[in-house]
Amino acid sequence: MEKFIAFNPVKLHFGKNAAENIGSAVKKVTDNALLVYGRKSIKENGIYDFVAGKLREAGVRFTEYHGIKANPVVDDVEKAIILARESNCGAVIAVGGGSVLDSAKIIALCAKGNHDPWKVMKYEQKPDSALPLFTVLTFAGTGSEMNQFAVLQNQITGEKIGYGNNLIFPRESFLDPSYTMSVPANQTAFGVVDLIAHSLEAYFGEGEAHLTDRFICSIIKEAIETAPLLMNNLNSYELRERIMWAATCALNGITLTGRKSGDWGVHDIGHTLSYLYDTPHGATLSIAYPAWMKHMKSKLEDRIGFLGFEVFGVSNANETIAKFERFFSLIGSPVRLSEAGILQKNQDEIFTLMKKNKISGYFHKLFEDDYLKIIELMK
């Protein structure tokens, strides 16, 4: 097992009415905040009114930036940073799913100093402080509520990339599973795929960590057991609760202990598809992960086989991959490019962008020949 430092400073509030303390939590650090959210959904389902009411009750005034897209873009972050600076905001509050939280993290990091968000994402600028960040989660899957990672895309450079910095851990996160009740079936399924993919990226990292493997397998098993029941009963608080907590645990650091890192190569493939076709992130991963495992099977046969035994009770790599494909299909997430409406004629541009951005994993390196084989397996 690799030596490691376990660190997670996030204060997590979980359960019914968890967000009732958002106002008092923010008031401890500022009475002037930037409120960041997506489009119309939090106003339609009452979450906006509840959060805004709690902020006003606590004496926190706020400036709003709304319209964050499902695949978040740096343009929105740049505009929100300007607004936060002009309004002299002392904190950032994110209400939404992973795209909103990820955008808010970079806003909080750049608004305090004179930093360019894309240069920060590319590690060309290194901020040494950030505004306090508070999050109210409305979607289970990304894990952004309890970690130091963010993903943004840039339409000019043709990139969708990830970034990590301990300064962007949320100060406090508020998770009420009832806030995910209005998430439709397809988006719910994509969140389940994302949490499984986070677990797999950790599992295929470098180093032996047996207890961590069992944490990972337990998270995946929880998702696989719960998701089909949830897809048939989207109004179940108890099932929403189980998926929400599994998604948080999949990327809050516990799955990475004892390894140098996760691999993240499949996420890079998924980012390519979502950048090109605006395909939901989870949908790209249910397409890419089985294809990647098939391609890597000769190198990772024992590793995939152990995963299959622990999660599904099967005996070999082929059965493991087939089980994942069947599960993804069962909950309604695509396992082929064609199922996501990505046509065969698009394969050249997929290869071109993968080549341009040098898509690879940290430990299981991918090269141009690998791109072509994985694309073929995604068809």
C-alpha positions in Angstrom: 0.0 0.0 0.0 1.3 3.5 -0.9 1.7 5.9 2.0 -1.0 8.6 2.1 -2.4 11.6 3.9 -6.1 11.5 4.5 -7.6 15.0 4.5 -11.2 16.2 4.1 -12.2 19.4 5.8 -15.8 19.5 4.5 -18.6 19.8 7.1 -21.4 17.7 5.5 -25.0 18.1 6.6 -27.1 15.1 5.4 -30.7 14.3 5.6 -34.2 15.9 5.5 -34.2 19.6 5.8 -30.4 19.7 5.9 -30.3 23.0 4.2 -32.2 24.8 7.0 -28.9 25.9 8.5 -27.4 27.4 5.2 -28.1 31.0 6.3 -26.5 30.8 9.7 -23.5 28.9 8.3 -22.8 31.6 5.7 -23.5 34.5 8.1 -20.5 33.3 10.2 -18.1 34.3 7.5 -20.0 37.1 5.6 -23.2 38.9 5.1 -22.7 39.4 1.4 -22.5 36.3 -1.0 -22.7 35.3 -4.6 -25.5 32.8 -5.2 -24.7 30.5 -8.2 -27.2 28.1 -9.8 -28.3 26.6 -13.1 -31.4 27.5 -15.1 -35.1 27.2 -14.0 -35.3 23.9 -12.1 -34.5 25.2 -8.5 -37.2 27.9 -8.9 -39.7 25.4 -10.2 -39.2 22.9 -7.4 -39.1 25.4 -4.5 -35.4 24.9 -3.6 -34.5 28.5 -4.6 -37.2 30.0 -2.4 -36.2 27.9 0.6 -32.5 28.7 0.3 -33.0 32.4 -0.4 -35.4 32.6 2.5 -32.9 31.1 4.9 -30.2 33.5 3.7 -32.5 36.5 4.2 -33.6 35.3 7.6 -29.9 35.2 8.6 -29.3 38.7 7.3 -27.2 37.5 4.3 -27.7 39.6 1.2 -26.7 37.9 -2.1 -26.1 38.7 -5.8 -27.2 36.0 -8.2 -25.5 34.4 -11.2 -27.7 31.8 -13.0 -27.6 29.9 -16.2 -24.7 27.4 -15.5 -24.9 24.7 -18.2 -24.9 20.9 -17.7 -21.5 20.7 -19.2 -20.1 23.8 -17.6 -18.1 26.3 -19.6 -15.4 28.8 -18.6 -17.3 31.7 -20.1 -19.9 31.5 -17.4 -17.2 31.3 -14.7 -15.5 34.4 -16.1 -18.8 36.4 -16.0 -19.6 35.2 -12.4 -16.1 36.1 -11.2 -16.5 39.7 -12.5 -19.9 39.9 -10.7 -18.5 38.6 -7.5 -15.7 41.1 -7.5 -18.0 44.1 -8.4 -20.4 43.1 -5.7 -17.6 42.6 -3.1 -18.9 39.2 -2.2 -17.3 37.4 0.8 -18.4 33.9 -0.1 -19.9 31.8 -2.9 -23.0 29.7 -2.5 -23.7 27.0 -5.1 -27.2 25.5 -5.4 -27.4 22.7 -8.0 -25.6 19.6 -9.3 -22.0 19.0 -10.1 -21.7 21.5 -13.0 -22.9 24.3 -10.7 -20.6 23.2 -7.8 -17.6 22.8 -10.1 -18.2 26.3 -11.6 -18.6 27.8 -8.1 -15.3 26.2 -7.0 -13.3 28.1 -9.7 -15.3 31.2 -9.1 -14.4 31.1 -5.4 -10.8 30.5 -6.3 -10.5 33.3 -8.8 -12.8 36.0 -7.4 -10.6 36.8 -4.4 -7.5 37.6 -6.5 -6.8 38.8 -10.0 -6.8 35.3 -11.6 -7.9 34.0 -15.0 -10.0 30.9 -14.6 -8.7 29.0 -17.6 -5.0 29.7 -16.7 -5.9 28.4 -13.2 -7.4 25.3 -14.7 -4.2 24.8 -16.8 -2.1 25.3 -13.6 -0.5 28.4 -15.3 -1.7 30.5 -12.3 -1.7 29.3 -8.8 -3.9 31.2 -6.4 -3.0 31.1 -2.7 -6.5 31.8 -1.3 -10.2 31.4 -2.1 -13.6 32.7 -1.0 -15.4 30.3 1.4 -17.7 28.0 -0.6 -21.0 26.6 0.6 -23.0 24.1 -1.5 -26.5 22.8 -1.6 -26.7 19.7 -3.7 -29.6 18.9 -6.0 -28.2 16.0 -8.0 -26.5 12.8 -6.9 -23.5 11.5 -8.9 -20.6 13.9 -9.3 -19.3 13.9 -5.7 -18.2 17.5 -6.0 -19.9 18.4 -2.7 -17.1 16.8 -0.6 -13.9 17.1 -2.7 -11.4 19.5 -4.1 -11.9 18.8 -7.8 -13.6 20.7 -10.6 -14.2 20.2 -14.4 -14.7 22.9 -17.0 -14.7 23.1 -20.7 -13.4 25.8 -23.1 -15.2 26.2 -26.4 -12.3 28.2 -27.9 -9.5 25.7 -27.1 -11.6 22.6 -27.6 -10.8 21.2 -24.1 -12.8 19.8 -21.2 -10.4 19.3 -18.3 -10.2 18.6 -14.6 -8.5 20.5 -11.8 -7.7 19.9 -8.2 -6.7 22.2 -5.3 -7.3 21.9 -1.6 -8.4 25.5 -1.5 -11.7 24.6 -3.3 -13.0 22.1 -0.8 -16.4 23.4 0.2 -16.6 24.9 3.7 -20.0 23.3 4.3 -22.2 21.2 2.1 -25.9 20.6 2.6 -27.4 17.3 1.2 -31.1 16.7 1.4 -32.1 13.7 -0.6 -35.6 15.1 -1.2 -33.9 17.8 -3.3 -33.1 15.1 -5.9 -36.7 13.8 -6.1 -37.5 15.9 -9.2 -34.5 14.6 -11.2 -35.9 12.6 -14.1 -35.1 9.0 -14.7 -32.5 9.4 -17.4 -30.5 12.0 -15.4 -30.8 9.8 -12.3 -29.3 6.9 -14.2 -26.5 9.1 -15.5 -25.7 10.1 -11.9 -25.5 6.4 -10.9 -23.1 5.7 -13.8 -20.9 8.6 -12.7 -20.6 7.4 -9.1 -19.7 3.9 -10.4 -17.1 5.4 -12.8 -15.5 7.4 -10.0 -15.2 4.2 -8.0 -13.7 2.4 -11.0 -11.2 5.2 -11.7 -10.0 4.8 -8.1 -9.9 1.0 -8.3 -7.7 1.1 -11.4 -5.2 3.5 -9.8 -1.7 2.5 -9.0 -0.9 0.5 -5.8 -2.3 -2.3 -3.7 -4.8 -1.3 -1.1 -7.0 -4.2 -0.1 -9.3 -2.5 2.3 -9.8 0.4 -0.1 -10.7 -2.1 -2.8 -13.5 -3.4 -0.5 -14.7 0.2 0.2 -14.9 0.6 -3.6 -16.6 -2.6 -4.3 -19.2 -1.9 -1.5 -20.0 1.5 -3.0 -20.5 -0.1 -6.5 -22.6 -2.9 -5.0 -24.8 -0.4 -3.2 -25.4 1.5 -6.4 -26.1 -1.7 -8.4 -28.5 -3.0 -5.8 -30.3 0.4 -5.3 -30.5 1.9 -8.8 -32.9 -0.6 -10.4 -35.3 -0.2 -7.5 -35.0 3.6 -7.7 -35.7 3.6 -11.4 -39.0 1.9 -10.7 -39.8 4.3 -7.8 -38.3 7.7 -8.4 -40.3 9.2 -5.5 -38.7 7.0 -2.8 -36.8 9.1 -0.3 -35.0 6.1 1.1 -33.6 5.0 -2.3 -32.7 8.6 -3.2 -30.9 8.8 0.1 -28.9 5.6 -0.5 -27.7 6.8 -4.0 -26.9 10.3 -2.7 -24.6 9.0 0.1 -23.0 6.4 -2.2 -22.2 9.2 -4.7 -20.6 11.3 -2.0 -18.5 8.4 -0.8 -17.3 7.5 -4.3 -15.3 10.7 -4.6 -14.7 12.1 -1.1 -11.2 10.6 -0.8 -11.9 7.3 0.9 -11.6 5.3 -2.4 -8.2 6.8 -3.1 -6.4 6.0 0.2 -3.4 3.7 -0.2 -2.9 4.5 -3.9 -1.0 7.2 -5.7 -4.2 8.3 -7.5 -7.0 7.1 -9.6 -6.4 6.6 -13.3 -9.0 9.0 -14.9 -8.4 7.9 -18.5 -12.0 6.9 -19.0 -13.2 10.3 -17.7 -10.9 11.9 -20.4 -12.6 9.8 -23.1 -16.0 10.8 -21.7 -15.1 14.5 -21.7 -14.2 14.2 -25.4 -17.7 12.9 -26.2 -19.5 15.5 -24.0 -17.5 18.3 -25.4 -18.2 17.3 -29.0 -21.9 16.3 -28.7 -23.0 17.8 -25.4 -23.7 14.2 -24.3 -24.5 14.0 -20.6 -21.4 13.1 -18.6 -22.8 9.8 -17.2 -23.9 8.7 -20.6 -20.4 9.1 -22.0 -19.0 7.0 -19.2 -21.4 4.0 -19.6 -20.2 4.0 -23.2 -16.5 4.4 -22.5 -15.9 2.2 -19.5 -16.9 -1.2 -20.9 -14.9 -0.4 -24.1 -11.9 0.6 -22.0 -12.1 -2.6 -19.9 -12.3 -4.7 -23.0 -9.3 -3.0 -24.5 -7.3 -3.3 -21.3 -8.4 -6.8 -20.5 -5.1 -8.5 -21.5 -3.2 -6.2 -19.1 -5.7 -6.1 -16.3 -7.5 -9.5 -16.5 -6.9 -10.5 -12.9 -7.8 -7.0 -11.6 -11.1 -6.9 -13.6 -11.8 -10.5 -12.5 -11.4 -9.7 -8.8 -13.7 -6.7 -9.3 -16.3 -9.0 -10.9 -16.1 -11.6 -8.1 -16.5 -9.0 -5.4 -19.3 -7.0 -7.1 -21.2 -9.6 -9.1 -20.0 -13.0 -7.9 -18.7 -13.9 -11.4 -15.4 -15.6 -12.1 -13.7 -13.8 -15.0 -13.1 -10.5 -16.8 -15.4 -11.2 -19.7 -18.3 -11.9 -17.4 -17.5 -8.8 -15.3 -17.6 -6.5 -18.3 -20.8 -8.0 -19.6 -22.4 -7.5 -16.2 -21.5 -3.8 -16.2 -22.9 -3.4 -19.7 -26.2 -5.2 -18.8 -26.5 -3.1 -15.6 -26.0 0.2 -17.5 -28.6 -0.9 -20.1 -31.0 -2.0 -17.4 -31.1 1.5 -15.9 -31.4 3.2 -19.3 -27.8 4.5 -19.9 -26.3 3.9 -23.3 -23.4 1.4 -23.8 -22.7 2.2 -27.5 -22.1 5.5 -29.3 -25.1 4.8 -31.6 -27.4 4.6 -28.6 -26.4 8.1 -27.7 -27.1 9.3 -31.2 -23.4 9.5 -32.1 -23.1 8.3 -35.7 -20.3 6.3 -37.3 -19.4 9.3 -39.4 -18.5 11.1 -36.2 -15.7 8.7 -35.3 -13.0 10.7 -37.2 -13.7 13.8 -35.2 -13.6 11.8 -31.9 -10.2 10.5 -32.8 -9.0 13.9 -33.9 -10.0 15.6 -30.6 -8.5 12.7 -28.6 -5.3 13.1 -30.5 -5.3 16.9 -30.1 -5.8 16.7 -26.3 -3.5 13.7 -25.8 -6.1 11.7 -24.0 -4.5 9.3 -21.5 -4.7 7.8 -18.1 -2.3 8.5 -15.3 -1.1 4.9 -15.0 -2.7 3.0 -17.9 -1.3 5.2 -20.7 -3.2 5.5 -24.0 -1.8 6.3 -27.4 -3.2 6.9 -30.8 -3.5 3.2 -31.6 -5.4 2.7 -28.4 -7.8 5.6 -29.3 -8.8 3.8 -32.6 -9.3 0.5 -30.8 -11.4 2.0 -28.0 -13.5 4.0 -30.5 -14.2 0.7 -32.4 -15.2 -0.9 -29.2 -17.6 1.9 -28.4 -19.5 1.6 -31.7 
